[in-house]
Amino acid sequence: MINAIPGNDFDLSTIRKLLIIRAVEQLMDEVSFDDLTVKMICEKVEISRQTFYRHFQDKYDMAPWYWNLIANEYLAKTGCGLSWYEGNYYMLCTFKEHQNFFTYFYRTDSHEYGIFRKHSFRQRSSFLKETIVGVLGKDALTPDLEFQIEFFADAESREVERWTMRGMDTPPERMAELFEKCVPPELHEAIERAEKIVIAQNH
């Protein structure tokens, strides 16, 4: 999905990281992620261990990095070029395309999973707050609205986890519709106002 979106001129480092993750996904068709070694990944991509560690701290570093890349392309643009539906739809479609990769991190009981889950919640909350403050002004982020953002981001991240654990059985377009219906009205209206301002500024 990311590669299909126009305007994504990734730098060489990002492209190399994507190639490494793609190799990991191919390897996961034959070997569990737990059994994957850096040596196996390097052989698959035909890179040195030094090159691998120049891009990732370890194999568990890949999921948060990839989540960030996807989120910055879609969730961060909610209210800044993308609607609620579009941001979630593109995000979920990308998750679906890389189902095996993300499913591992949601199913594992490891410490890395806990970091990944908390990271996704914090980033989603941060994106929404930054959009409101950046477009509508600091005073627009009231205590009530901040609570709604954190409440929604927590519920959304938990539901993405449950959706993944169910095998992503519900189509992304339907999940995106349901997520938007669950956005608190005040928060939904604030993001819609931000989106209208951004559209007007770009014309």
C-alpha positions as CSV (number, residue, x, y, z in Angstrom):
1,M,0.0,0.0,0.0
2,I,2.7,2.5,0.9
3,N,4.6,1.9,-2.3
4,A,1.4,2.5,-4.3
5,I,0.8,6.0,-2.9
6,P,2.0,8.7,-5.2
7,G,4.7,11.1,-3.8
8,N,6.4,8.6,-1.5
9,D,10.0,9.4,-2.4
10,F,11.7,7.4,0.3
11,D,15.4,7.9,1.0
12,L,17.9,5.1,0.5
13,S,18.0,4.1,4.2
14,T,14.2,3.8,4.3
15,I,14.2,1.7,1.1
16,R,16.9,-0.6,2.5
17,K,14.8,-1.0,5.7
18,L,11.8,-1.9,3.7
19,L,13.8,-4.5,1.7
20,I,14.9,-6.1,5.0
21,I,11.3,-6.2,6.3
22,R,10.1,-7.7,3.0
23,A,12.8,-10.4,3.4
24,V,11.7,-11.1,6.9
25,E,8.1,-11.6,5.8
26,Q,9.3,-14.1,3.1
27,L,11.3,-16.0,5.7
28,M,8.3,-16.1,8.0
29,D,6.5,-18.3,5.5
30,E,9.1,-21.0,6.4
31,V,10.4,-20.1,9.8
32,S,8.8,-18.5,12.9
33,F,9.9,-15.0,13.8
34,D,11.3,-16.3,17.1
35,D,13.6,-18.7,15.2
36,L,14.8,-16.1,12.7
37,T,18.4,-15.0,13.2
38,V,20.1,-11.9,11.9
39,K,22.4,-14.2,10.0
40,M,19.4,-15.6,8.1
41,I,18.0,-12.2,7.4
42,C,21.3,-10.9,6.1
43,E,21.7,-13.9,3.8
44,K,18.2,-13.4,2.4
45,V,18.8,-9.7,1.7
46,E,22.5,-10.2,0.8
47,I,23.8,-7.6,3.2
48,S,26.4,-7.8,6.0
49,R,25.5,-7.9,9.7
50,Q,27.1,-4.5,10.0
51,T,24.6,-3.1,7.4
52,F,21.7,-4.7,9.3
53,Y,22.7,-3.2,12.6
54,R,23.2,0.2,10.9
55,H,19.5,0.1,10.2
56,F,18.0,-1.7,13.2
57,Q,19.1,-2.3,16.8
58,D,17.8,-5.9,16.5
59,K,15.0,-7.9,14.8
60,Y,12.4,-6.6,17.3
61,D,13.2,-3.0,16.3
62,M,11.5,-3.6,12.9
63,A,7.9,-3.5,14.0
64,P,7.9,-0.2,15.8
65,W,9.9,1.4,12.9
66,Y,7.5,0.0,10.3
67,W,4.5,1.1,12.4
68,N,6.0,4.6,12.5
69,L,6.5,4.7,8.7
70,I,2.9,3.6,8.0
71,A,1.4,5.9,10.7
72,N,3.3,8.9,9.4
73,E,2.0,8.3,5.9
74,Y,-1.6,7.9,7.1
75,L,-2.6,8.5,10.7
76,A,-0.5,11.6,11.1
77,K,-2.3,13.1,8.1
78,T,-5.8,12.7,9.7
79,G,-7.1,16.2,9.6
80,C,-4.1,17.4,7.5
81,G,-5.0,16.0,4.1
82,L,-6.8,12.8,5.0
83,S,-10.2,12.3,6.5
84,W,-10.9,10.0,9.5
85,Y,-12.0,7.3,7.2
86,E,-9.1,7.6,4.8
87,G,-6.4,7.7,7.4
88,N,-7.7,4.5,9.1
89,Y,-8.5,2.8,5.8
90,Y,-5.0,3.1,4.3
91,M,-3.4,2.2,7.7
92,L,-5.6,-1.0,8.0
93,C,-5.0,-2.0,4.3
94,T,-1.3,-1.8,4.9
95,F,-1.6,-3.9,8.0
96,K,-3.6,-6.4,6.1
97,E,-1.0,-6.6,3.4
98,H,1.6,-7.5,6.0
99,Q,-0.6,-9.6,8.2
100,N,1.9,-12.3,9.2
101,F,4.4,-9.7,10.3
102,F,2.1,-7.7,12.5
103,T,0.2,-10.7,13.8
104,Y,3.4,-12.0,15.4
105,F,3.9,-8.8,17.5
106,Y,0.3,-8.8,18.7
107,R,0.3,-12.5,19.6
108,T,3.6,-12.7,21.4
109,D,3.8,-12.2,25.2
110,S,7.2,-10.8,24.9
111,H,8.5,-7.5,26.4
112,E,8.9,-6.2,22.9
113,Y,5.2,-6.6,22.3
114,G,4.4,-4.4,25.3
115,I,6.7,-1.7,23.9
116,F,5.1,-2.0,20.5
117,R,1.5,-1.7,21.9
118,K,2.3,1.3,24.1
119,H,4.2,2.9,21.3
120,S,1.2,2.7,18.9
121,F,-1.1,4.3,21.4
122,R,1.3,7.1,22.3
123,Q,1.9,7.9,18.6
124,R,-1.8,8.0,17.7
125,S,-2.5,10.3,20.6
126,S,0.4,12.5,19.7
127,F,-0.6,12.8,16.1
128,L,-4.1,14.0,17.0
129,K,-2.9,16.5,19.5
130,E,-0.3,17.9,17.2
131,T,-2.9,18.3,14.4
132,I,-5.3,20.2,16.7
133,V,-2.6,22.5,18.2
134,G,-0.8,23.0,14.9
135,V,-3.9,23.9,12.9
136,L,-6.5,25.2,15.4
137,G,-4.2,26.6,18.0
138,K,-3.0,25.7,21.5
139,D,-6.2,26.8,23.2
140,A,-8.2,24.4,21.1
141,L,-6.7,21.4,23.0
142,T,-8.9,21.6,26.1
143,P,-8.6,19.1,28.9
144,D,-11.8,17.5,27.8
145,L,-10.6,17.1,24.2
146,E,-7.2,15.8,25.4
147,F,-9.1,13.1,27.4
148,Q,-11.2,12.2,24.4
149,I,-8.1,11.8,22.3
150,E,-6.4,9.5,24.7
151,F,-9.6,7.5,25.4
152,F,-10.2,7.0,21.6
153,A,-6.5,6.2,20.8
154,D,-6.5,3.6,23.6
155,A,-9.7,2.0,22.3
156,E,-8.6,2.1,18.7
157,S,-5.2,0.5,19.4
158,R,-6.9,-2.3,21.4
159,E,-9.4,-2.9,18.6
160,V,-6.7,-3.1,16.0
161,E,-5.1,-5.7,18.2
162,R,-8.3,-7.7,18.5
163,W,-8.9,-7.4,14.8
164,T,-5.4,-8.7,14.1
165,M,-5.9,-11.6,16.6
166,R,-9.1,-12.5,14.8
167,G,-7.2,-12.9,11.5
168,M,-8.2,-9.5,10.2
169,D,-11.6,-11.0,9.3
170,T,-13.4,-7.7,8.9
171,P,-12.6,-5.8,5.7
172,P,-10.4,-2.7,6.3
173,E,-13.1,-0.4,4.7
174,R,-15.7,-1.7,7.3
175,M,-13.3,-1.3,10.2
176,A,-12.5,2.2,9.1
177,E,-16.2,3.0,9.0
178,L,-16.7,1.6,12.5
179,F,-13.7,3.5,13.9
180,E,-15.0,6.8,12.6
181,K,-18.5,6.1,14.2
182,C,-16.7,5.7,17.5
183,V,-14.9,9.0,17.5
184,P,-16.3,11.4,20.1
185,P,-18.4,14.1,18.4
186,E,-16.3,17.0,19.8
187,L,-13.1,15.4,18.6
188,H,-14.5,14.5,15.2
189,E,-15.7,18.1,14.7
190,A,-12.3,19.5,15.7
191,I,-10.4,17.3,13.2
192,E,-13.0,18.1,10.5
193,R,-12.4,21.8,11.1
194,A,-8.7,21.3,10.9
195,E,-9.0,19.4,7.6
196,K,-11.1,22.2,6.1
197,I,-8.5,24.8,7.1
198,V,-5.7,22.7,5.6
199,I,-7.6,22.2,2.4
200,A,-8.3,26.0,2.1
201,Q,-4.7,26.8,2.8
202,N,-3.6,24.5,0.0
203,H,-5.8,26.1,-2.6
